[in-house]
Amino acid sequence: MVGPKFKQRCALCKKNMVIMYSARQFPICSECHMKKINQPIKDPKFKELFDIPIELYEKSSFLRNIKESYIRFDSLTEKQIEAFKKVVKEMMDEVKKE
């Protein structure tokens, strides 16, 4: 991933700063993003998929974006599911090493 380019205020709360990697990125802080994605999942398959420690969501905007996509569209592609599982596994391995 490219290094951070600049910081910008969160578009929702207007108080927290967000590290921006692209001008097309929507500026949303992890706090506001967590509020947005903290909704119950009804589908048992996806409920199990998204049942990971909250700390992982707080650390990774990628994981939050995947969950937000599911909440918005009520489905994910196979590639999104694979990528989500891969990143979760990598982050869990990283936590175990610490």
N, CA, C and O atoms as a GROMACS GRO file, in nm:
protein
  392
    1MET      N    1   0.085  -0.119   0.000
    1MET     CA    2   0.000   0.000   0.000
    1MET      C    3   0.089   0.124   0.000
    1MET      O    4   0.196   0.125   0.061
    2VAL      N    5   0.046   0.226  -0.067
    2VAL     CA    6   0.119   0.351  -0.074
    2VAL      C    7   0.110   0.421   0.061
    2VAL      O    8   0.009   0.410   0.131
    3GLY      N    9   0.213   0.492   0.097
    3GLY     CA   10   0.214   0.565   0.224
    3GLY      C   11   0.108   0.672   0.228
    3GLY      O   12   0.056   0.714   0.125
    4PRO      N   13   0.075   0.718   0.349
    4PRO     CA   14  -0.028   0.821   0.362
    4PRO      C   15   0.013   0.950   0.291
    4PRO      O   16   0.128   0.992   0.295
    5LYS      N   17  -0.084   1.010   0.227
    5LYS     CA   18  -0.055   1.131   0.151
    5LYS      C   19  -0.092   1.256   0.229
    5LYS      O   20  -0.019   1.355   0.226
    6PHE      N   21  -0.205   1.253   0.298
    6PHE     CA   22  -0.250   1.369   0.373
    6PHE      C   23  -0.356   1.328   0.473
    6PHE      O   24  -0.405   1.215   0.471
    7LYS      N   25  -0.390   1.420   0.561
    7LYS     CA   26  -0.496   1.394   0.658
    7LYS      C   27  -0.613   1.487   0.627
    7LYS      O   28  -0.596   1.598   0.577
    8GLN      N   29  -0.733   1.437   0.660
    8GLN     CA   30  -0.853   1.516   0.636
    8GLN      C   31  -0.951   1.486   0.749
    8GLN      O   32  -0.951   1.376   0.804
    9ARG      N   33  -1.034   1.582   0.782
    9ARG     CA   34  -1.135   1.560   0.887
    9ARG      C   35  -1.239   1.460   0.839
    9ARG      O   36  -1.271   1.454   0.720
   10CYS      N   37  -1.292   1.383   0.933
   10CYS     CA   38  -1.398   1.287   0.904
   10CYS      C   39  -1.520   1.363   0.849
   10CYS      O   40  -1.558   1.467   0.904
   11ALA      N   41  -1.579   1.311   0.744
   11ALA     CA   42  -1.693   1.377   0.681
   11ALA      C   43  -1.820   1.366   0.766
   11ALA      O   44  -1.913   1.444   0.747
   12LEU      N   45  -1.823   1.270   0.859
   12LEU     CA   46  -1.943   1.251   0.940
   12LEU      C   47  -1.937   1.328   1.072
   12LEU      O   48  -2.027   1.406   1.102
   13CYS      N   49  -1.831   1.306   1.152
   13CYS     CA   50  -1.825   1.370   1.284
   13CYS      C   51  -1.752   1.504   1.282
   13CYS      O   52  -1.770   1.585   1.373
   14LYS      N   53  -1.671   1.529   1.180
   14LYS     CA   54  -1.596   1.654   1.163
   14LYS      C   55  -1.494   1.682   1.273
   14LYS      O   56  -1.442   1.793   1.281
   15LYS      N   57  -1.464   1.582   1.360
   15LYS     CA   58  -1.365   1.608   1.465
   15LYS      C   59  -1.240   1.523   1.451
   15LYS      O   60  -1.130   1.572   1.477
   16ASN      N   61  -1.254   1.396   1.412
   16ASN     CA   62  -1.138   1.308   1.400
   16ASN      C   63  -1.071   1.325   1.265
   16ASN      O   64  -1.136   1.352   1.164
   17MET      N   65  -0.938   1.309   1.265
   17MET     CA   66  -0.862   1.316   1.141
   17MET      C   67  -0.849   1.177   1.081
   17MET      O   68  -0.835   1.078   1.153
   18VAL      N   69  -0.856   1.169   0.948
   18VAL     CA   70  -0.847   1.043   0.876
   18VAL      C   71  -0.726   1.050   0.784
   18VAL      O   72  -0.707   1.149   0.713
   19ILE      N   73  -0.643   0.944   0.785
   19ILE     CA   74  -0.530   0.938   0.693
   19ILE      C   75  -0.586   0.900   0.556
   19ILE      O   76  -0.650   0.796   0.541
   20MET      N   77  -0.560   0.984   0.459
   20MET     CA   78  -0.612   0.964   0.324
   20MET      C   79  -0.501   0.910   0.234
   20MET      O   80  -0.390   0.962   0.233
   21TYR      N   81  -0.533   0.804   0.159
   21TYR     CA   82  -0.437   0.745   0.066
   21TYR      C   83  -0.469   0.784  -0.078
   21TYR      O   84  -0.386   0.767  -0.168
   22SER      N   85  -0.589   0.837  -0.100
   22SER     CA   86  -0.632   0.873  -0.235
   22SER      C   87  -0.732   0.988  -0.225
   22SER      O   88  -0.805   0.999  -0.127
   23ALA      N   89  -0.734   1.073  -0.325
   23ALA     CA   90  -0.829   1.185  -0.325
   23ALA      C   91  -0.972   1.135  -0.344
   23ALA      O   92  -1.067   1.204  -0.307
   24ARG      N   93  -0.988   1.014  -0.400
   24ARG     CA   94  -1.122   0.959  -0.423
   24ARG      C   95  -1.177   0.887  -0.300
   24ARG      O   96  -1.294   0.850  -0.296
   25GLN      N   97  -1.093   0.866  -0.200
   25GLN     CA   98  -1.134   0.797  -0.078
   25GLN      C   99  -1.232   0.884   0.002
   25GLN      O  100  -1.213   1.005   0.012
   26PHE      N  101  -1.336   0.822   0.058
   26PHE     CA  102  -1.431   0.896   0.141
   26PHE      C  103  -1.372   0.908   0.281
   26PHE      O  104  -1.338   0.807   0.342
   27PRO      N  105  -1.358   1.031   0.334
   27PRO     CA  106  -1.297   1.047   0.467
   27PRO      C  107  -1.394   1.010   0.580
   27PRO      O  108  -1.484   1.086   0.613
   28ILE      N  109  -1.373   0.891   0.637
   28ILE     CA  110  -1.456   0.846   0.750
   28ILE      C  111  -1.363   0.784   0.854
   28ILE      O  112  -1.284   0.695   0.823
   29CYS      N  113  -1.373   0.832   0.977
   29CYS     CA  114  -1.287   0.781   1.084
   29CYS      C  115  -1.336   0.643   1.128
   29CYS      O  116  -1.451   0.607   1.104
   30SER      N  117  -1.248   0.567   1.192
   30SER     CA  118  -1.286   0.430   1.231
   30SER      C  119  -1.402   0.433   1.331
   30SER      O  120  -1.486   0.342   1.331
   31GLU      N  121  -1.407   0.535   1.415
   31GLU     CA  122  -1.517   0.547   1.513
   31GLU      C  123  -1.654   0.556   1.444
   31GLU      O  124  -1.747   0.484   1.478
   32CYS      N  125  -1.664   0.646   1.347
   32CYS     CA  126  -1.790   0.663   1.273
   32CYS      C  127  -1.821   0.540   1.187
   32CYS      O  128  -1.936   0.499   1.174
   33HIS      N  129  -1.716   0.483   1.127
   33HIS     CA  130  -1.734   0.366   1.042
   33HIS      C  131  -1.785   0.248   1.126
   33HIS      O  132  -1.869   0.171   1.080
   34MET      N  133  -1.734   0.233   1.248
   34MET     CA  134  -1.777   0.124   1.336
   34MET      C  135  -1.926   0.141   1.371
   34MET      O  136  -2.000   0.043   1.375
   35LYS      N  137  -1.969   0.265   1.395
   35LYS     CA  138  -2.111   0.289   1.424
   35LYS      C  139  -2.197   0.249   1.304
   35LYS      O  140  -2.305   0.193   1.319
   36LYS      N  141  -2.146   0.279   1.185
   36LYS     CA  142  -2.220   0.253   1.062
   36LYS      C  143  -2.235   0.103   1.034
   36LYS      O  144  -2.340   0.060   0.987
   37ILE      N  145  -2.131   0.024   1.064
   37ILE     CA  146  -2.135  -0.119   1.032
   37ILE      C  147  -2.180  -0.206   1.150
   37ILE      O  148  -2.191  -0.328   1.135
   38ASN      N  149  -2.205  -0.146   1.264
   38ASN     CA  150  -2.242  -0.223   1.382
   38ASN      C  151  -2.392  -0.254   1.378
   38ASN      O  152  -2.471  -0.203   1.457
   39GLN      N  153  -2.430  -0.340   1.284
   39GLN     CA  154  -2.569  -0.381   1.267
   39GLN      C  155  -2.576  -0.532   1.271
   39GLN      O  156  -2.481  -0.600   1.231
   40PRO      N  157  -2.687  -0.587   1.320
   40PRO     CA  158  -2.699  -0.734   1.325
   40PRO      C  159  -2.706  -0.794   1.184
   40PRO      O  160  -2.769  -0.738   1.094
   41ILE      N  161  -2.641  -0.909   1.168
   41ILE     CA  162  -2.641  -0.982   1.041
   41ILE      C  163  -2.738  -1.100   1.058
   41ILE      O  164  -2.725  -1.177   1.153
   42LYS      N  165  -2.833  -1.113   0.967
   42LYS     CA  166  -2.935  -1.218   0.979
   42LYS      C  167  -2.894  -1.350   0.913
   42LYS      O  168  -2.922  -1.457   0.968
   43ASP      N  169  -2.829  -1.344   0.797
   43ASP     CA  170  -2.789  -1.464   0.724
   43ASP      C  171  -2.683  -1.542   0.804
   43ASP      O  172  -2.577  -1.487   0.834
   44PRO      N  173  -2.710  -1.669   0.840
   44PRO     CA  174  -2.617  -1.746   0.924
   44PRO      C  175  -2.478  -1.761   0.863
   44PRO      O  176  -2.378  -1.759   0.935
   45LYS      N  177  -2.470  -1.775   0.730
   45LYS     CA  178  -2.340  -1.788   0.664
   45LYS      C  179  -2.255  -1.663   0.685
   45LYS      O  180  -2.137  -1.673   0.720
   46PHE      N  181  -2.315  -1.547   0.665
   46PHE     CA  182  -2.242  -1.422   0.679
   46PHE      C  183  -2.225  -1.383   0.826
   46PHE      O  184  -2.128  -1.316   0.862
   47LYS      N  185  -2.318  -1.423   0.909
   47LYS     CA  186  -2.306  -1.395   1.052
   47LYS      C  187  -2.178  -1.459   1.106
   47LYS      O  188  -2.106  -1.397   1.184
   48GLU      N  189  -2.152  -1.582   1.063
   48GLU     CA  190  -2.030  -1.653   1.104
   48GLU      C  191  -1.906  -1.585   1.045
   48GLU      O  192  -1.805  -1.570   1.113
   49LEU      N  193  -1.915  -1.544   0.918
   49LEU     CA  194  -1.803  -1.478   0.851
   49LEU      C  195  -1.762  -1.349   0.922
   49LEU      O  196  -1.643  -1.325   0.943
   50PHE      N  197  -1.860  -1.267   0.960
   50PHE     CA  198  -1.831  -1.138   1.021
   50PHE      C  199  -1.811  -1.144   1.172
   50PHE      O  200  -1.787  -1.041   1.235
   51ASP      N  201  -1.820  -1.262   1.230
   51ASP     CA  202  -1.803  -1.278   1.375
   51ASP      C  203  -1.654  -1.288   1.408
   51ASP      O  204  -1.602  -1.396   1.437
   52ILE      N  205  -1.586  -1.174   1.402
   52ILE     CA  206  -1.444  -1.166   1.434
   52ILE      C  207  -1.427  -1.059   1.542
   52ILE      O  208  -1.517  -0.978   1.563
   53PRO      N  209  -1.312  -1.058   1.611
   53PRO     CA  210  -1.291  -0.956   1.716
   53PRO      C  211  -1.305  -0.814   1.662
   53PRO      O  212  -1.259  -0.783   1.552
   54ILE      N  213  -1.367  -0.729   1.740
   54ILE     CA  214  -1.390  -0.589   1.701
   54ILE      C  215  -1.258  -0.517   1.675
   54ILE      O  216  -1.252  -0.427   1.592
   55GLU      N  217  -1.153  -0.556   1.745
   55GLU     CA  218  -1.022  -0.492   1.728
   55GLU      C  219  -0.975  -0.502   1.582
   55GLU      O  220  -0.910  -0.411   1.531
   56LEU      N  221  -1.007  -0.613   1.516
   56LEU     CA  222  -0.965  -0.630   1.377
   56LEU      C  223  -1.037  -0.529   1.287
   56LEU      O  224  -0.976  -0.471   1.197
   57TYR      N  225  -1.166  -0.508   1.313
   57TYR     CA  226  -1.241  -0.408   1.235
   57TYR      C  227  -1.184  -0.268   1.262
   57TYR      O  228  -1.172  -0.187   1.170
   58GLU      N  229  -1.148  -0.240   1.387
   58GLU     CA  230  -1.096  -0.108   1.422
   58GLU      C  231  -0.962  -0.082   1.354
   58GLU      O  232  -0.932   0.032   1.318
   59LYS      N  233  -0.881  -0.187   1.336
   59LYS     CA  234  -0.750  -0.172   1.273
   59LYS      C  235  -0.757  -0.163   1.121
   59LYS      O  236  -0.675  -0.094   1.060
   60SER      N  237  -0.854  -0.230   1.059
   60SER     CA  238  -0.853  -0.245   0.914
   60SER      C  239  -0.974  -0.181   0.846
   60SER      O  240  -1.088  -0.224   0.864
   61SER      N  241  -0.947  -0.078   0.768
   61SER     CA  242  -1.056  -0.015   0.693
   61SER      C  243  -1.106  -0.110   0.583
   61SER      O  244  -1.222  -0.103   0.542
   62PHE      N  245  -1.018  -0.199   0.537
   62PHE     CA  246  -1.058  -0.297   0.436
   62PHE      C  247  -1.169  -0.388   0.489
   62PHE      O  248  -1.269  -0.410   0.421
   63LEU      N  249  -1.152  -0.440   0.610
   63LEU     CA  250  -1.254  -0.527   0.669
   63LEU      C  251  -1.384  -0.451   0.691
   63LEU      O  252  -1.493  -0.505   0.668
   64ARG      N  253  -1.373  -0.326   0.736
   64ARG     CA  254  -1.494  -0.245   0.756
   64ARG      C  255  -1.565  -0.222   0.623
   64ARG      O  256  -1.688  -0.225   0.618
   65ASN      N  257  -1.489  -0.197   0.517
   65ASN     CA  258  -1.549  -0.173   0.385
   65ASN      C  259  -1.622  -0.296   0.333
   65ASN      O  260  -1.729  -0.285   0.273
   66ILE      N  261  -1.564  -0.414   0.354
   66ILE     CA  262  -1.630  -0.537   0.310
   66ILE      C  263  -1.761  -0.556   0.386
   66ILE      O  264  -1.864  -0.588   0.326
   67LYS      N  265  -1.758  -0.536   0.517
   67LYS     CA  266  -1.881  -0.552   0.596
   67LYS      C  267  -1.985  -0.447   0.554
   67LYS      O  268  -2.104  -0.478   0.546
   68GLU      N  269  -1.940  -0.326   0.530
   68GLU     CA  270  -2.032  -0.221   0.486
   68GLU      C  271  -2.095  -0.257   0.351
   68GLU      O  272  -2.214  -0.232   0.330
   69SER      N  273  -2.016  -0.316   0.261
   69SER     CA  274  -2.070  -0.359   0.131
   69SER      C  275  -2.179  -0.464   0.151
   69SER      O  276  -2.283  -0.460   0.085
   70TYR      N  277  -2.155  -0.558   0.243
   70TYR     CA  278  -2.256  -0.660   0.269
   70TYR      C  279  -2.384  -0.595   0.324
   70TYR      O  280  -2.494  -0.630   0.281
   71ILE      N  281  -2.368  -0.503   0.417
   71ILE     CA  282  -2.486  -0.437   0.478
   71ILE      C  283  -2.563  -0.359   0.371
   71ILE      O  284  -2.686  -0.360   0.371
   72ARG      N  285  -2.492  -0.292   0.281
   72ARG     CA  286  -2.558  -0.212   0.177
   72ARG      C  287  -2.628  -0.297   0.071
   72ARG      O  288  -2.741  -0.269   0.032
   73PHE      N  289  -2.558  -0.403   0.025
   73PHE     CA  290  -2.608  -0.478  -0.090
   73PHE      C  291  -2.662  -0.616  -0.053
   73PHE      O  292  -2.716  -0.687  -0.139
   74ASP      N  293  -2.650  -0.655   0.072
   74ASP     CA  294  -2.701  -0.783   0.123
   74ASP      C  295  -2.638  -0.904   0.055
   74ASP      O  296  -2.697  -1.012   0.055
   75SER      N  297  -2.520  -0.888  -0.003
   75SER     CA  298  -2.447  -1.000  -0.062
   75SER      C  299  -2.303  -0.958  -0.086
   75SER      O  300  -2.270  -0.840  -0.086
   76LEU      N  301  -2.217  -1.059  -0.109
   76LEU     CA  302  -2.077  -1.035  -0.142
   76LEU      C  303  -2.039  -1.130  -0.255
   76LEU      O  304  -2.099  -1.236  -0.271
   77THR      N  305  -1.938  -1.091  -0.333
   77THR     CA  306  -1.888  -1.182  -0.436
   77THR      C  307  -1.795  -1.284  -0.370
   77THR      O  308  -1.749  -1.264  -0.257
   78GLU      N  309  -1.768  -1.392  -0.441
   78GLU     CA  310  -1.677  -1.495  -0.388
   78GLU      C  311  -1.538  -1.436  -0.362
   78GLU      O  312  -1.474  -1.470  -0.263
   79LYS      N  313  -1.494  -1.347  -0.450
   79LYS     CA  314  -1.361  -1.286  -0.432
   79LYS      C  315  -1.356  -1.197  -0.309
   79LYS      O  316  -1.255  -1.193  -0.239
   80GLN      N  317  -1.466  -1.126  -0.280
   80GLN     CA  318  -1.471  -1.044  -0.159
   80GLN      C  319  -1.463  -1.133  -0.036
   80GLN      O  320  -1.393  -1.101   0.060
   81ILE      N  321  -1.536  -1.244  -0.038
   81ILE     CA  322  -1.537  -1.337   0.076
   81ILE      C  323  -1.397  -1.396   0.096
   81ILE      O  324  -1.347  -1.402   0.208
   82GLU      N  325  -1.334  -1.439  -0.014
   82GLU     CA  326  -1.198  -1.495  -0.006
   82GLU      C  327  -1.100  -1.393   0.050
   82GLU      O  328  -1.020  -1.425   0.139
   83ALA      N  329  -1.106  -1.270   0.000
   83ALA     CA  330  -1.014  -1.165   0.045
   83ALA      C  331  -1.037  -1.133   0.192
   83ALA      O  332  -0.941  -1.114   0.267
   84PHE      N  333  -1.164  -1.128   0.234
   84PHE     CA  334  -1.197  -1.101   0.374
   84PHE      C  335  -1.135  -1.209   0.463
   84PHE      O  336  -1.070  -1.177   0.563
   85LYS      N  337  -1.156  -1.337   0.427
   85LYS     CA  338  -1.103  -1.448   0.506
   85LYS      C  339  -0.951  -1.444   0.511
   85LYS      O  340  -0.891  -1.469   0.615
   86LYS      N  341  -0.889  -1.411   0.398
   86LYS     CA  342  -0.742  -1.406   0.391
   86LYS      C  343  -0.687  -1.298   0.484
   86LYS      O  344  -0.592  -1.323   0.559
   87VAL      N  345  -0.746  -1.179   0.480
   87VAL     CA  346  -0.699  -1.069   0.563
   87VAL      C  347  -0.722  -1.099   0.710
   87VAL      O  348  -0.636  -1.070   0.794
   88VAL      N  349  -0.838  -1.157   0.744
   88VAL     CA  350  -0.866  -1.193   0.883
   88VAL      C  351  -0.762  -1.294   0.932
   88VAL      O  352  -0.710  -1.280   1.043
   89LYS      N  353  -0.733  -1.395   0.851
   89LYS     CA  354  -0.634  -1.497   0.890
   89LYS      C  355  -0.497  -1.433   0.913
   89LYS      O  356  -0.431  -1.463   1.012
   90GLU      N  357  -0.454  -1.345   0.821
   90GLU     CA  358  -0.325  -1.277   0.835
   90GLU      C  359  -0.320  -1.193   0.963
   90GLU      O  360  -0.221  -1.193   1.035
   91MET      N  361  -0.429  -1.120   0.990
   91MET     CA  362  -0.432  -1.035   1.108
   91MET      C  363  -0.434  -1.119   1.236
   91MET      O  364  -0.371  -1.081   1.335
   92MET      N  365  -0.505  -1.232   1.235
   92MET     CA  366  -0.510  -1.319   1.353
   92MET      C  367  -0.372  -1.379   1.379
   92MET      O  368  -0.328  -1.389   1.494
   93ASP      N  369  -0.302  -1.418   1.272
   93ASP     CA  370  -0.166  -1.472   1.286
   93ASP      C  371  -0.073  -1.365   1.343
   93ASP      O  372   0.012  -1.395   1.427
   94GLU      N  373  -0.090  -1.242   1.297
   94GLU     CA  374  -0.009  -1.130   1.346
   94GLU      C  375  -0.033  -1.106   1.495
   94GLU      O  376   0.061  -1.080   1.570
   95VAL      N  377  -0.160  -1.114   1.538
   95VAL     CA  378  -0.194  -1.093   1.678
   95VAL      C  379  -0.134  -1.204   1.764
   95VAL      O  380  -0.086  -1.178   1.874
   96LYS      N  381  -0.136  -1.327   1.715
   96LYS     CA  382  -0.081  -1.440   1.790
   96LYS      C  383   0.069  -1.428   1.809
   96LYS      O  384   0.122  -1.474   1.911
   97LYS      N  385   0.140  -1.367   1.711
   97LYS     CA  386   0.284  -1.349   1.722
   97LYS      C  387   0.322  -1.249   1.829
   97LYS      O  388   0.428  -1.260   1.891
   98GLU      N  389   0.235  -1.151   1.853
   98GLU     CA  390   0.264  -1.042   1.949
   98GLU      C  391   0.257  -1.089   2.091
   98GLU      O  392   0.279  -1.010   2.183
   0.00000   0.00000   0.00000
